Amino acid sequence: MSDMQNEDEQLSAVGSSRRRFLTQLTVAGAGLSVAPYLKAATPSPGSQLTLIHPINVNMVINGSKKSLTVDSRVTLLDALRNNMQMPGTKKGCDHGQCGACTVLVNGRRINSCLTLAAMCEGDAITTIEGLAHGDELHPMQQAFIKHDAFQCGYCTPGQICSAVGLVKEGHAKTDADIRELMSGNICRCGAYQNILDAIKEVQTA
């Protein structure tokens, strides 16, 4: 009986050692695989991001022609915020689920966190900074203020850009239509009724 127990213990030890070895091998392999990307994508303090695949992108941003040199993997959202120093467009979920990053591309609303900057060659980009004309606010911005359509304000740039695009599309005929077509823009403060009122005012103006 003791011999069988010893044999079982030896087999268990061998199996455990083998599992540890395979686990360590997998972790080491994964580390070697992603290390070059982590090194390139995570600059040290004070250093610049290493561009592994640099590309030139020409866009018209808020009416001004811009030429950017960015990594081919950079999203439009990060290009706007980091390369153009335009923080009005917010980084929320970074998965296209909250709408905080909504901007207008050739008049059409899109999630800039899901759009590569490289895809926007020659496009006209309108961000929240480009809606106003000097001190004159866009009618949608005025309506959001009038109807108190924001609380913390984090989602507001995306909400306003999306609302401008919605009105231009002309598909929303009822309150239910507006709610449905704005459902991609989440307001965690719950100002949905006020947002609806602001959009309706601009829509009927």
Helices and strands as residue ranges (DSSP letters): H 2-41, E 54-61, E 64-71, H 76-78, I 79-83, E 102-105, E 108-111, G 112-114, G 117-120, E 124-126, G 128-130, H 139-146, H 156-169, H 175-181, H 192-204
